[in-house]
């Protein structure tokens, strides 16, 4: 089953980090997709988006991609 965590603040609080870690199953291959809806001129290049990607990789996910829903 796929799981979805929506956050407007990335992993900026311990509560959000705990919720994210609770959704992950480290025993199996895990992937994440980041949908950036702010700063359309920067999208995945925005420093906050890069921080979120790095946080997910630190959670030991195998793959983190960005999805552009605008185009």
C-alpha positions in Angstrom: 0.0 0.0 0.0 1.2 3.5 -0.8 1.2 6.2 1.9 1.0 9.9 1.6 2.3 12.6 3.9 1.3 16.2 3.1 3.2 19.0 4.8 3.6 22.7 4.1 6.7 22.9 6.3 8.9 20.1 5.2 10.4 18.3 8.2 10.9 21.4 10.2 9.4 20.1 13.4 10.0 16.9 15.4 6.3 16.0 15.2 6.4 16.1 11.4 9.6 14.0 11.4 8.1 11.4 13.7 5.0 11.2 11.4 7.1 10.7 8.3 9.3 8.1 10.0 6.1 6.3 11.2 5.0 5.9 7.5 8.3 4.4 6.3 9.1 0.7 6.2 12.9 0.7 6.2 12.9 -3.1 5.6 11.7 -2.6 2.0 12.7 -0.4 -0.8 11.2 3.1 -0.3 10.6 5.9 -2.7 9.4 9.5 -2.3 8.0 12.1 -4.6 8.2 15.8 -3.8 5.6 18.0 -5.4 6.7 21.6 -5.1 3.9 24.1 -5.4 5.6 27.3 -4.2 8.3 29.4 -5.9 7.4 28.3 -9.4 10.5 30.0 -10.9 12.8 27.8 -8.7 10.8 24.6 -8.0 13.1 21.7 -7.1 16.1 24.1 -7.2 14.8 26.0 -4.2 17.0 25.5 -1.1 14.0 24.4 1.0 13.1 21.7 -1.6 16.7 20.5 -1.6 16.7 20.3 2.2 13.5 18.2 2.1 15.1 15.9 -0.4 18.2 15.6 1.8 16.0 14.9 4.8 14.3 12.1 3.0 17.6 10.6 1.9 18.7 10.7 5.6 15.6 8.7 6.4 17.2 6.0 4.3 14.9 6.2 1.3 16.2 4.6 -1.8 14.9 7.2 -4.3 13.6 10.8 -4.1 12.1 12.4 -7.1 10.4 15.7 -7.9 7.1 16.0 -9.7 6.1 19.2 -11.6 2.3 19.2 -11.7 2.3 22.6 -13.4 3.8 21.3 -16.7 
